[in-house]
Amino acid sequence: MKIGMILDAPFPPDPRVENEAVSLVEKGHEVFLFCLNYANEKASDTINGIQIKRYSSNSLEYKLSALAYTIPLYSFIMQKKIAKFIKETSIEALHIHDMRIAGAVYKVNKDFNLPVVLDLHDNMPEVMKLYPHLQKFPGKYLISPKKWRQKEEEFIKLADKVITVSPEFIETLAARLPLEKEKLVLVPNTIRKTFFEDYKINEGILEKYKSNFVILYLGDTHLRRGIQTAIAALEKLKDTIPEIKLVIVGKNTTDIILKQQVKDLQLEQFVDFEGWQNVTLFQSYILASEICISPLHRNLQHDVAYANKIFQYMSLAKPLLVSDATAQRKLVEKVACGLVHKERDSEDFSKKVVALYESKPLRIALGESGRKFVQNEFSWEQTSEKLINLYHNMQS
């Protein structure tokens, strides 16, 4: 089957899009990927069997995307590009990655009548409430999460199938739209076996932290990710665990606030801001750590989504310390692969770190439980089966 994936962003990188596309290619499908080009990249390319088609865009169009359901200009601009993509590739199905560009795709598809798979990576109406520019003028008055929620429901009704990333997200959508329940398909963000089977160790990272008790955070460091809780906890933890080190691998524009917090608490020697690092180094950072964390703030998005980092941590047998955001709490408790702390509660975070520090056997047992779960039950090769079946059934 010729599948046309629609992504309103550059490619690469996007691990979820790549995982899905590669799996479909491996099963004999042709996958064409519509994506945007903000640099001078090749208009056509092939990556891991994915046939890439890049369409020129610019910063103005990017800014307009946030207004996609306030004024129709962004959708109007994208419609021309999408129509060209469909004509050039002769695709037989449309696979929309997230909802910003969905309105444009549905309008174009009125002329083609192709089956549509809507792939909701995030609970976008809820995520948008957390964006800083929606907290102030003019974004607060121009962009309506309520309107996006209405559009999300409209798009779900129009889709032939809807992919979501967690059981909790499916439950939420099924409760809101009970008549659409049968079209919901679970394809969680998990990791490929190559992550834990085929990697090189960076000895420099292991050497750097060999004398530390490392608490590791990987990924986007926006304030809603809860790293302030971990930093605040260090104020007491440094006295109990003198060799403690919080290692943060990732970045966000809000890092200035995290760094000021570290400075104000005089914790500079206990925190390393490593910034974005090549993904090939992730395994080495994980192996250099004792505890891996995901201290998410609770909200309607975080309660229904897994952070991909937790599966990376688990695959290499590291114990987790996560906040009680619903989806990750349920997973950690079910698998018995870590401890759970109350969100935004540095005291509770500290207690759980001390419990793990004082019991190496506990750390080993929790880490091993997580490793077995990911390697035997929850790698991409296993969780992608529903995606494969979806297109197999569509083709039949």
N, C-alpha and C positions, 0 to 999 in steps of 0.2 A: 504494500500500500504506500502511496506517496503522501506523506504527512507534512503539513506546513506548520511549523512552530512559530509563534509570534512573540517576540520579546522587545519591549520598548527600552532597551538599554544596549550598551556595547557587549560584544562577546568575543573572546573570553574576558574575564572569568565569570562563571555562574555555575557552581557545582551541581545544583539541582537540575538545571536545564541540560547540562552536559550528561549527567548520569542518565536522565530519562532518554535523551536522544541516542546516546551510545547503545543503551539496552535495546532500543527499538531497531537500530541499525543491525545489531548482532542477530536479531531475529528475522532479518531479511527485508525489513521495511526501508524505504528511502525517506530520509528526513532532511527537509530543507528548513533552514532557520532564518527567518526575517529578524534582523537586529539593526541597531542604529550606529552610525559612524560619526564620532565627534572629532576624530583625528584623520590623518591621511592614510587609513588602512585600505587594504585591497577590497574592492567591491565584491569580489567573489573569492571564496577560499574553501578548503576542505580540511576539517579538523576531526580526527578520529572517526572518519566516515560521515561526519555531519557536513552537509553542503550549505555553506554560509553565504547569505546574501545580505550585504551591508548597504544601508540607505543613509545618505548624508543628513545630518541634523546639526543643531547648534544650541547654544546656551539659552536662547530665547524660547525655542521649542521645548527645551527641558523645563524651563520655568512655567510654561503654559500647561505642562502635563498635570500640575497640581490643580489647575483650573478646568480640567477636562470636563467636569460635570457642573461647572458654573457658567462658562461660556463655551461654545462649540468649536472654537478656532483650532485647538490642538487636534481634536478628532477629525476636523476637516482636512488639516494638513496631512495627517497620517493616512487618511482614506486613499489618497492618490498613490501613496507608496505601497500600501497593502494590495490595492487592485493590480498594480504593476507586478508585484511579487506573485500573486495568484496566477496571473496570465502567463508569466514567464516560466513558472515551474509546473504548471498543470497538476497541482496537488489535488488529492481526493478527500482530505480532511483537514480541519483547522484545529490547532492546539494552542490556546491562548494562555500565556504565562502572566497571571495576575490581571487585575481589572482596570488599570489605568488606560490601557489601549483597547479594552474590550468593546467599548462603545463604537469605536471606529471600525473594528473588525465586523461587528454585527451589521452595521450599515452597509459595508461593502458586500457582505455575504448575501444580502438580499438579491444581488444579481447572479450569484453563483450557487446558492442553496447547498452548500457543503455541510456535512455533519461537523458539529463543534464540540470540542472538549475544553472546558474551562478549568484551568489549573490554579487554584487559590493557594499561593505560597503563604500568605498572611491574612489575618483578619484586618484588611486594609482600613475599613472605617474606624476601627479602634486604634490602629497604629497611628493614623493621622492625628488623632487627638493628642498624641505625645510629641508631635513635631514642634520645635520651638517657635517656628514662624506662624503656627496656628494659635499661639498664645497671645499674640500682640497684633496691633494694626500693621498692615491692612489684611493680613491673612486670616485673622480671627473673623472678619466680616465677609471676606470673599469666598472662603472655602468652608463648606458645610459637611462635616462627617455624617450628619443625618441624611443628606442628599446622596452621599456615597453609599450609605447603607441601603437606601432605596434602590439605587442602581445595581448594587450587588445582588439584591433579591431579583430584580428584573433580569439580570444576566443569567442567574442560575435557572430561572424558569425557561429561558430561551435555549440553554445548552442541552446537548444530548447526554453528556456525562459531565460530572463535576468532581474533580480531584481535590482532596484536602489532605492536610499533613499530620493529623492526629485524631484519635478516637474522640477526644473532647471537642474538637472543631466540628466533627461530623454530628455529634450530639447537639451542639449549639445550632447548627444549620437545620437539622431535622426538626428541632423544636420550633424554630422560626417558620420553616416551610415544610410542614409534614407531607404535603402532596408531592414534594420533590425528593423524598427520602431514598427512593429506589435508584436514583441516578447518582448518588454520592459514593465515591470510591476512595479508599484510604491508601495513600502512597506517601509514607513518612520520609522525612529527611534522614537518611541513614548513610553510612559510609561504605565505600567499596572495600573489598578484601585486600586490595593492593595497599591500602593505608597501613594495615597492620602486618602484612606479609612481605611487602616489597619496599623497603626504605633503607636509607643510609643514616648511620648515627654520626652526628657532629660532635666529635670528642671535645671540642672547645667549649661547648655549652655544658656538657657533663662536668668538665673540669672546673668551670666557672662557679658551679653551684654545689660542688661535692661536699663542702663543709656546712651547707645550709639546710634547714628544714623548709623546703620550698612549697608555698601555696601558689598554685598556678591559675591564671585566668587567660583564656584564649578568645580572641574575637573582638567584635565591635564594643567599644568602651563607653557608649552613650550612658548618661546618668541613670536611665531606666534599667540598665543592666545590673545595677546594684553594687558597683565596686566601692562606692563610698562606705558601704556597710563593712566591707572587708578592711578598708583602710582604718576606719574608726576602731575596729576590733584590735588592731595592732598596738594600740596605746597600752592595753593590758597584756596582750600576748607576748610582747617583747620582754616583759619581766619574767614570765613563766618559761618562755622558749627564747633564750638569748640569740640563738642561731637562726631564728625565723626570717624568712624573706618572702615578700609578696612579689611575684613576677607577673607583670601584665604585658601580654603579647597582643597588640592590637592598638587601634587609635580611633578617635572621634574628635570633632571640633570642640566638644565639651571637656577635653583633657586638661585644659587650663584650670578648670575648677578642681579636678582631682589632684593636680600637681600643687595647687595652692593649699588644699587640705593637708597634703603630706607635709608641706613646708610649715603650715601653722601648727601642726602637731609634732613637729621636729622628728619626723620619721624617715628622713631621706635615706639613711643607711639601711632601712628595712624594706624599701620599695624600689623595684627596678621597672621603669617604663621602657620597654623594649621596642615599642612602636610596631608598625606592620612588619612582618617577617615573611620570607618566602615559605610557602606551605610545606616545602621539603624539610624545613627545620622543625615543624610542629612535633614530630615524634620525639626528637631529641629534647625539646622543652618538657614534654610530658614525662619522659623517662627520667629527667632530672628532678622531678617533683615528688612530693610525698602525698599531697592532697590537691585535687583539682576542683575548681569551684564554678558555680553558676548561680550567683546570688540575685537573680531577677526580682525586680519589683512586681508585685501582683497587679494585673489589670486584665481586661477582657481579651487582649492579645496573648500575653504571656501565659495566661491560664489554659490556653488551648493549643499551644505550640511547644515543640521541643527545640532547644538550641542544638545544632549539629555537633557542637563541641563536646557535649556530654557523651556521645557515642565514640568520638575520638579518644576521650579520656578512658572510657570503659574498655575499649579494644586493647589497650596496653596495660590493663590490670591496675589502674589507679582508683583509689576510693574517691567517691564524690562527696562534696558538701554543697547542697543546693537549697535554695529558698523553697518555701511552701507554695510556690506557683503551681496550680493544680496538676497540669500535665506532667511536669518533671517530678513532682512529689509522688504521684501515683506510680510512675515508672520506677523510681528509686526504691520505693517501699516494696513494690511487687518483685523486683529483681534482687533486693537486699544487696545493693551495690554501693551504699553510702549512707550518710546522715542528712537530716533535713533540719533547717533552722527557720525561725520566723523571719519573714521578709522585713528588711530594714531594721532588724534588731541585732545590733553589734554585740550585745551581751550574750544572746543565744548563740550567735555565730562563734564567739570566743569559746563558750562552753563546749561546743561540738568540736572545735579544733583541738582543744585540750584533751578531750576524750580520745580522739584519733592519735594525737601525739603520744599519749601515755600507753597506748596499746598497739604495738606493731603487729601482733597477731590479728587484731581487728582490722587494721588497714589491709593486711594481706588477704584476709577472708573476703572482705567487701570488694576489693579489687579483682580477685579471682572470680567472684560471682558475676561481676560486670563483664569481665573478659569472656567467660563462657557464653553469656547471653548474646553478646554482639557477634562473636565468632561462630556460634552454632545456630542462632535463631534470627538475628536482627541486623545482618549486613544487607547492603543494597541488593546483592544478588538474590536474596530471599524476599525482601520486601517489595521488590519491583515486579513480582509475578502478577499482581493485580493490574498493573499498567499494561503488561504484555497481554494479559487476557482481555483487557478492555478493547485493544485494537484487533486482537484475533477475532473477537465476537463481532466487532464492527465490520470486519472484512468478510465475514461469513455470509 
